[in-house]
Amino acid sequence: MGQIIAVVSGKGGTGKTSLCAGIATALVQAGEHVLCIDCDVGLRNLDISLGLSQLDALSFLEVCRGEYDICHALPHPDFPELFFLTAPVNCKLGEIRSDAFCAMLRSARRHFDYIFLDAPAGVDGMLPIIAAAADRVILVTGADPAAVRDAGRMGQVLELQGKDNIRLIVNRVKPKMIASMELTVDDVMDDAGLPLLGVVPEDENVTLAAAFGKPLLHYSRRGGAAQACRRIAKRIQGMHVPLPNK
């Protein structure tokens, strides 16, 4: 049975969606069968980060309503084991039934090794439905104080919803800036109150990939975001990959 992983953030602008796409693609490169679902109703962007913005994809609502089967999710042209469902547009949250959403995910578990749910930023909207369905939660934050505070609050909200498998990714890390602030990743972990899954450096290739409609992992370089996504993917698979010096 496949694992459901929710990717969340306490605020917008943390790079959550780009990381969701990068980690999912890295798992496919490692031999896994992966489904990505954009759950940001009305503000969908996961298709851009996956390099699928020029293709038509079913929305998860169409599958929830029984109009299509989960097997009709859009296959990625470059990564045959990567599939995608987009978020519906012009849809009110009340139209999304939690029982139908969970039924769709139960079906997805039978067909995929990993199902990634790219959640909207913040604690509102679909978060309760997404959190209830997830086996694991990845919480993405920046290193700035506002982002860390929001991540800590998000962690508390998720824990109140019974989630105890929450891991932190610190994204867009600029070593020189962190040094000038006399801040370490340990400090971020302490402030957020969560264990660390990975650290991802600031990388202009993330922007370039989105601009050219290509997956991030096509823009791999030593020490970059793509390499960090591959390390995180290995940890998700249960491999021991040392964290960077903090």
N, C-alpha and C positions, 0 to 999 in steps of 0.2 A: 504493500500500500504506500502511496506517495505521501510526502510530507508537505504540509501547507505552511508557508513562511510569509508572514505579513511584514512589509517594509514601511515603517512609519517615521514621522518626524514631529517635533514639537512646534515647528514653525516652517514657513515656506523658505525657499532659497538655500536649503542645506545641500542640494544635489542628490536628494533621495531617489528621484526617478532615474537619473543617470546611473547611480550605483545599482539599483534594482536590475536595470538592463544589463549592466556590465557583469554582475555576479551571475545572473541567469545564463548569459552567453558563455561565461567561463565554465560553468557546470556542463553545458552542452559540449564544449570542447573537451571536457574530461570524460565524455561518454554517457552523460545522463540525458534523460528524456524530460523536457521541461516545458511547462505552460506558464506564460505570464498573463496576468489579468490586470488591466487598468481599472482601478476602482474609484478614480477621481471623477465623479459624475459632473459633467459640464465643463471640466477644465482638463481634459485628457491630454497627456503629452508623452506617454510611454512609447507610443508608436514612433515618435521622432528619435528617442534615445535608442530604440531597437533598429532604426533604419528602415521602418516600414510605413512611413508617412505617405508614400505614393500608392499604397495598396489598400484595397477595401477589406476591412475586417468586420466580422460579426461583433456585436456588442454582447456582453455577458447577460444583459437583460433578455435578449432574444433566446439565449439558451435557457435561462431561468424560466421563461414562459413556455418552454417546450417546443418552440418553433424550429429549433435546430438541436442536434446532438453535440456534446462536447467534442466529438471527433471532427466536427466541421470548423474548429478553430483554425485560424490562418497559419499555414506553415511558413517559416522564414525561408526566403530563396537561397540564402547563403549557409544557413545552419538547419538542415533537414529535421533535426530532433528538437527544434525550438518552435513553439506554437504561441499564438497570441489571440486574446479577446480584448476588445477595446471597451471603454466606458460608454454608456448611452448618452446621447445629447438630448436636450429639451425633455429631461425626465425629472420628475419630482421624487424625492427620497421615499415618499409614501408608496410609490409604485413598485419599490423593490421589497419583495417579501423575504424575510429572513429565512423562512423554511425552504423556499424555492432556491435561494442562494446557497444554503447549506446542502441541499440535495444536488445541486450542480457540482459542488466541490466534492461530494462523496463519489460522484461519477468520475470526476477528474482524478481522484486518488487511484482509481483502478487502471488509469491509462498513462499516468505520468509519474516519474520519480519525485519531481519537485513541482509545486505550484506556488508561484510568487504572486502575492496580492499587493499591488502598489497603491497604498492608501493615500487619501487626501491628507494634507498637512493639518495638524491641530487635533483637538479632541472631539470635534463635532462630526456631523454627517454620518458616514457609514462605519466609523471606528468601532462602535459596540458590536456590530454584525461581524466585521472583519476579525476583531480580537477574539470573539467567541469561536470562530472557525479555525483560527491559527494554532498550529502545534508549536511554532517558534515565532519570536518577534525580533526583527532587527530594527533598532532605533538609531537613526542617522542624525548627527549633530555637527555643527561647526565648533570651533574652539573658542569663539567669542563668548563673553559672559551671558548675553541675552539668549543665545542659542543653547548654551549649557543649562541655563535656568529652565528654559522651556522643555528641554529634554528630561530634566529631573522631574518636572511636573507631569510630563507624559508618562514617564516610568511609574509614577505613583498612581496615575489613573488606570494604567494597565494592570498593575498589581491588585488594585481594588476590584478589577474585573476577573481576578483569579489567574492572571498570567504570571508564571514564575520562570519562564524560559526566555528572558529578554536579554539581548546582547547589544552592546553599543559599538557603533562605527563613528570615528571622528574623521570627518571629511574636509577636504580643501585645506589641508594643513600646510602652512608656510613656515618652515623651520626657523627662518630668521625672525619672523614676526613673533613666534612663540618664545624664542630666546629673549627678544627685547621686552616681552611682557613678563619674563621670569616665570613662565608657565610651562608645566609638563603635561603629558598625556595622563599621567597618574592624577594630577590635579583635576583634570576634566572628569576622569572616572569617579573620583571622590565626590565632586560636586554633583554629578548626575546620579551617583549611587548605583552604578550598574557595571557589570564586568565587560571587558573589552573583547570585541570580535576582530577589529582591524583598524588600521590607520591608513588613510588615503591622502596622498599629497595633492596640492593644487597642481593642475595640469591643463595647459591650454588645449591639449588634444581632445578634451571632453567637449569644449566649445566647437572645435573644428569638426569633430565627428557629427555633432548635431547639425551644424551648418551645411555639411555636404550629404546629410541623410545616410550616414554610415554607422554601423555599430562601433562603439569605442574600441573593441578589441582588434579592429583593423588598424588602429593607431597606437600600437604597442611600442613602448620604449622602456629602456632600463630605468627603474626607479619611478615610473609613472603610474597613473591611475589604473591602467589596464593590468599592469603587473600586480598591483595591490588587490584588484578584483580576483585575480587568479589565486592569490594566497588565501583570500577570504573564502573562496569557493572550496578550496581544499580543507579548510577548517570545518566548513559546513558538512563536508563528507566524512568528517571524523579523523582526518589526518592531523598529525602533530606538525604544525608549522610555527616556528618561533615568532613572537611578536617583535616589532622593531624596538630598538633601544629607546626607552622613554626618558 
